[in-house]
Amino acid sequence: MSKYKVPPKEELRSKLSPLQYKVTQEDATEKPFKNEYWDNKEEGLYVDIVSGEPLFSSLDKYDSGTGWPSFSKPISDDSVTTKKDRKLLFMVRTEVRSKEADSHLGHVFDDGPASTGKRYCMNSAAMRFIPKDKLEEEGYGEFLSLFK
């Protein structure tokens, strides 16, 4: 049983901003370069805004030049799921969703850094950033070892 819980839809509507709800629940995309984390360089953990499940580490974040937070890999292969996205005409993309909450996070592309070849292009509105020095008090102390 997971320790990360997904609130009911009606609770989510009051808990999340309209943009956060639209992105995570209705598969929207926020604007590039006008989102909270695209240029965040602080060390820490990115978690699902809906459930709190850990998604990405700042250690795997890089500047892809796209205007969205980009990562070379998730914190664990088990933290995200992928599926084919055919919403754009004549284009098939790979959508990335959180495993527990099934939140829409963004898309993954095969044009990332050499270490993985992947670019996880995420929406800031789908995540909450927890700085390294707040991990323990926020209940994510087990991830401090990543930053040593």
C-alpha positions in Angstrom: 0.0 0.0 0.0 1.4 3.4 -1.0 2.0 6.2 1.5 1.1 8.7 -1.3 -2.6 9.4 -1.4 -4.7 10.9 -4.1 -7.5 13.2 -2.9 -11.0 13.0 -4.4 -11.6 15.2 -7.5 -13.7 17.7 -5.6 -10.9 18.1 -3.0 -8.3 18.5 -5.8 -10.3 21.4 -7.4 -10.0 23.3 -4.1 -6.5 22.2 -3.3 -4.9 23.0 -6.7 -4.7 26.2 -8.7 -6.8 26.2 -11.9 -3.6 25.7 -13.9 -2.4 22.9 -11.7 -5.7 21.2 -12.0 -5.9 21.7 -15.8 -2.4 20.3 -16.3 -2.6 17.3 -14.0 -6.2 16.3 -14.5 -7.0 17.5 -18.0 -3.6 16.9 -19.7 -2.9 20.6 -20.4 0.5 22.2 -21.0 1.7 25.4 -19.3 3.6 28.1 -21.2 7.3 27.8 -21.7 9.6 30.2 -19.9 6.6 31.4 -17.8 6.5 28.6 -15.3 7.9 28.2 -11.8 10.7 25.7 -12.2 12.1 26.0 -15.7 15.2 27.8 -14.5 15.3 26.6 -10.9 18.9 25.6 -10.0 18.5 24.8 -6.3 19.2 21.3 -5.1 16.2 19.3 -4.1 13.4 17.0 -5.0 10.4 17.5 -7.4 7.3 15.7 -6.2 3.8 15.2 -7.7 1.6 18.2 -6.7 -1.4 15.8 -6.3 0.0 12.9 -4.2 3.4 14.0 -3.1 5.1 11.0 -4.7 8.8 11.7 -5.5 9.4 12.2 -9.3 12.7 13.9 -10.1 15.9 15.0 -8.5 17.6 18.3 -9.2 20.7 16.3 -9.9 19.2 15.0 -13.1 17.8 18.4 -14.2 19.4 20.3 -17.0 18.7 23.3 -19.3 17.2 21.9 -22.5 16.5 25.4 -23.8 12.8 24.6 -24.1 11.5 26.7 -21.3 10.2 23.8 -19.2 12.0 21.9 -16.5 13.8 19.0 -18.1 15.4 15.9 -16.6 17.5 13.1 -17.9 15.7 10.5 -15.9 13.1 10.1 -13.1 14.1 9.5 -9.5 13.1 5.8 -10.1 11.8 3.9 -13.0 8.8 3.0 -10.8 7.9 6.7 -10.1 6.4 7.4 -13.5 4.5 5.6 -16.3 4.4 6.4 -20.0 1.8 6.0 -22.7 1.4 7.0 -26.3 -0.1 10.4 -26.8 -1.8 11.0 -30.2 -3.5 14.3 -29.3 -1.5 16.3 -31.9 -2.3 15.7 -35.5 0.3 13.7 -37.4 2.5 13.3 -34.3 2.8 10.6 -31.7 4.5 11.6 -28.4 5.2 9.7 -25.2 3.3 11.1 -22.3 4.7 10.9 -18.8 2.3 10.4 -15.8 2.9 9.9 -12.1 2.5 6.3 -11.1 0.3 6.7 -8.0 -1.8 9.7 -8.8 -1.9 9.3 -12.6 -1.2 13.0 -12.9 -0.2 14.3 -16.4 3.4 15.5 -16.0 4.6 16.2 -19.5 6.4 14.2 -22.2 9.6 12.3 -22.8 11.7 12.7 -25.9 14.8 10.9 -27.3 16.9 14.1 -27.6 18.3 14.3 -24.1 21.9 14.2 -22.7 24.2 11.4 -23.7 24.0 9.8 -20.2 20.4 8.6 -21.0 19.4 10.1 -24.3 16.1 11.1 -22.7 14.6 14.5 -22.1 11.7 14.4 -19.6 10.1 17.7 -20.4 7.8 18.4 -17.4 5.2 21.0 -16.4 6.1 23.0 -13.3 2.4 23.1 -12.5 2.4 19.3 -12.0 5.1 19.4 -9.4 6.1 20.8 -6.1 9.8 21.5 -5.4 11.2 20.6 -2.0 14.7 22.2 -1.3 17.4 19.8 0.0 17.5 21.5 3.4 13.7 20.9 3.8 13.6 17.2 2.8 13.8 15.8 6.3 11.0 18.1 7.8 8.8 17.4 4.8 9.0 13.6 5.2 11.5 12.9 2.4 14.6 12.4 4.5 15.4 9.1 2.8 16.3 11.1 -0.3 19.0 13.2 1.4 21.6 10.5 0.5 21.2 11.5 -3.2 22.9 14.8 -2.5 26.0 13.6 -0.7 
